[in-house]
Amino acid sequence: MQNTIATIKSITNSKYLDIIGVVLVVRVSAYLEYYKTTYDFSFDGKKYSFYLGYFSILNTCLSMMATRLVTKKNNIGNLISTCNTLLSGSIDYLLGNIGAILTYPVSFFGNYFAFRIWKKKQYLNAIDAIFFRNMAIGLLLSLVLNYIAFTTFSDKAIDWELFFAIAIPAGISFGGTFNIGRMYPDNWINWQVYNLFKIIQNVMLMNIANTAKYVFYMFNAILGYITWKDDKKMQN
């Protein structure tokens, strides 16, 4: 059993898995020609095209690296996530998610505070009341902010199916982000649920690139849970 866990931990902390994640993003995006995605706009009477696809691929690579570094308890991952949130929010906004202007600041500050906490102390915590409090706050924030976005930025009646399809995964993500600072091994279960939501969502949208990314994240979350759980046992 210990040999198996040691092998899993070596895979979790491997640089090769970082490379596999980034290569996966680039190869799938190139195959689907996602780099050709543009954002067209007019300025001073002239038309311009912004190559949004390239920035989106770069953004996903940064997100992948941030996730891998956090899994290995490297605080640079939280710093990258903080900066990456600004880029992700901008891209989502340009692609039509007007509500991103409300929701992405939550993730930005969540990642920033995790970075500040990890700089002072890194200690793996057992699941407690704070874990569930953070999850409840994350879900409530998501429901409120997405409701404001759906009612303020659209003239149409709320599509409740779409609302909950967006708000619930976002709430899980917020709660998970708030819990990064306290380094709960059980928080990886939270990310597994979030990744499962995103896999189903992207399969329904036939978004193969995002499906592949979240399948990788699901695999990484399983490794993270096993590794952090054993690290906590050794810490005690």
Number of C-alpha atoms within 10 A of each C-alpha: 6 8 8 9 14 13 12 17 19 13 15 26 18 13 13 10 16 19 14 11 20 19 13 18 20 18 12 16 20 15 10 13 11 17 17 13 15 16 14 12 10 9 7 5 6 7 9 12 11 12 14 19 18 17 17 20 18 17 18 21 22 20 21 23 21 23 21 25 21 19 21 18 17 16 20 16 22 26 19 21 28 23 15 21 21 16 19 18 22 17 19 16 15 13 12 9 14 18 20 19 16 14 21 21 15 19 23 19 15 22 27 20 19 22 22 14 17 19 12 7 10 14 13 18 17 13 14 9 8 12 20 13 14 18 23 16 16 24 20 17 19 26 19 13 18 23 18 14 19 20 13 12 12 12 8 9 8 12 10 11 9 10 15 16 14 17 22 19 21 23 24 24 22 26 28 25 26 27 25 22 24 20 23 22 23 19 23 24 17 18 24 20 16 21 24 17 18 21 22 13 17 17 14 11 11 11 13 15 20 20 21 18 21 20 16 18 22 22 13 21 24 16 21 27 21 17 23 24 19 16 14 16 9 8 10 6
